[in-house]
Amino acid sequence: KSELPLISEILERYLETKGHGKAELFFVHAKRNIGYVISAIGDKSLDLYSKQDAVEFRNWLIKRGLQSSSIQRIFSSVKAILNFAINEFGYGFSNAFTGVYIAPDEEKEKRRSLAPDELSRLSVACRRENDGLRHLLAMLLDTGMRLTEAAGLHVSDIHLEHEFPYVEVHPNKARRLKTANSKRIIPLVGDSLWAAQQVTATQQGYCFPRYARDGYCNGNSASAALGKWMKNYCEAGATVHGIRHAFRDRLRAVEAPVDLIDQLGGWSTKSVGIMYGDGYTLERATGVLLRILTHHPA
């Protein structure tokens, strides 16, 4: 027996304390993961969970058919919640869920870049269907944004009145960004400029309210919908993220400087020297993106 709180009670304290300003998915994931623990090995006081319990929990997740990467994320969430309680209350025992072995996933096939003809077919189809989902995909085509970056855009992030129209990618109430480098400005050209024009003419808050609102951005749902639709126009193995891979390849093809490529895509830089200065001007970046629109691979 124990006088310490149950893990379900700790979850409530964790969400109350650390949930301020967090997106809705923060609460969904924490509740789901602790729910898994309770279903697998019971709702116990924190000091009554043993290493064998944690191993049993891992095996329970494996039997449910989860991939190792998903199990790793679940364990990371559970460990964070228990560590919060151990530190918050000054408990003198270790986290039983730490150090449990989780076998790595088998190496997956690398996601490929979309081919130029696939991008062309998607461009034509987006303009023909001309609705919110297609505007979202078109926004990706010539900006190289990550899907959640685009899905969480607010109309105020789009600046069409500028001499060189651009979109501003920064954290907001719908979603955070993946890395510090992800905060950036991207010129709007081609299909992405067209999409921005359609969105600003029809929306007043978030650009894609089907997928984003304050405290919520459902990139997974957008990915599923777009992936299903793309099968009509792309070869096997095409993914939404393949548009981002293609964006980098297209910039390479016009011999854009590597640091400009990293700046546009929000990729982490490889050189300390790149961190100095203010980066490339909007005019210069626009010129490079206009070149990828007219470049035709041999």
Buried (B, 14 or more C-beta within 10 A) or exposed (E): EEEBBBBBBBBEBBBEEBEEEEBBBBBEBBBEBBEBBBEBBEBBBBBBBEEEBBBEBBEBBBEEEBEBEBBBBBBEBBBBBBBBBBEEEEBEEEBBBEEBEBEEEEEEEEBBBBBBEBBEBBBEBBBEEEEBBBBBBBBBBBBBBBBBBBBBBBBEBBBEEEEBBBBBBBEBBBBBBEEEBBEBBBBBBBBBBBBBBBBBEEBEEBBBEBBBBEBBBBBEEBBEBBBEBBEEBBEEEBBBBBBBBBBBBBBEBBEBEBBBBBBBBBBEEEEEEBEEEEBBEBEBBBBBBBBBEEEEEE
